[in-house]
Amino acid sequence: MEEHLTEFRAAGIQPVAISVDTPDESRDLSKKAGYTFPLLSDRDAETIRRYDLLHKGAGEHGRDIARPAEFLVDRNGVVRWRNLTGDFRVRARPEQILDAARTMP
């Protein structure tokens, strides 16, 4: 995501990541990885549950985590595109996200 921020922003996309990590963990990860887009903490997994992305017990020491997913949400909060996977190593390619954004109304 980070390498394609210019392209995303030119297409009107603001990447935001959400995890069950604490705010400190999210901040540390962002700093270590060099992320400049927001990495939000959903410690109680409220938003993660709302999007049906909770992967119970799949984290370290059986901790609940978010299932990998990418969404394109319009200005009105309507999900226009999504990519869901059960494998944390599999993510949408930037080109897929940009192509999906170009077809959004």
N, C-alpha and C positions, 0 to 999 in steps of 0.2 A: 504494500500500500504506500509506504513512505516514498519509494522511488517514483511513484506515479502521481503524487499529490498535485503537481501542476496540471496534468491532464484531467484528473478528477475535478479539480476546482474549475477548470475551463468548461467542463461539462455541467457545472452546477452541482457537483457532488461534494458533500462535506463528510469525509470518513470519520466515524466515531466507533470506538471499540468499547465493549461492556464486558466485565468479568465479575466473578464473585470475590476476587481479591480485595483486600482492604485498600483504602485510599493510599496508604504508604507503600504497599506492595505494587499497586498500579503505577504510582509515581516513580518508584525505583526501576520497574521494568521499562517504562517509557524512557527514562534517562539512559539506562544501560543500552537499550536498543536504538536510541536516537530518534524515537517517534516524536513528531511535532503535532500530530493530530490528537484529539482528546481520547484518553483511555479512562473510562468511568468505572467506578466501583458500585456494584449492585450486591452488596454484602448479604442482604436477605433474599436475594434472587427474585425480587418482586417483578422486575421487568423481564428477566430471563424466563420466569414462569408464564408471564402474560403472553410471550411469544412461543410457548411450549418448547423451550430449549434446555430445560433442566436435565442434566445427565447425572442422576443420583449415584453417588458413591464412586464416580469414575475418576476422581482426583486423587492426589496424594493422600495417603492414610484414609482412604474411603470418603474423602470430602466431596460434596456435591459441586459440580462445575457446570459451566455452560457448554452445550453442544455447539460445535462449529456451525456458523451460519453467516450469510451476508444478506442484507436487505437493502433495497432502495425504497425510501419512504418519501412521498411528495410533501409539499409545503403544508398540506392539510392533514398530515399524519396517516395517509392511506398507503399501505404497503403495495407497491406497484411491481416488485420483482423480489424473488428470494432464491437463495441457494442454500440447501440444507445438506449436511453430511453427517455420518456417524463416526468419521475418522478425523481426529484433530489435525492430522497432517495434510488433509485434502481441503483445499480452499478454492474459491473461484479465482480464476486468473484475472488480472486487471482488465484485459481486453474483453472478457465476458461481461464484466460490470459496466464498462464503458459502452459496449454494444447494447446492453439492456437499457442503459440510461438514454441512449439516442432514440429508442423506440417508445419511451414514456410520453404520455400525452402532456 
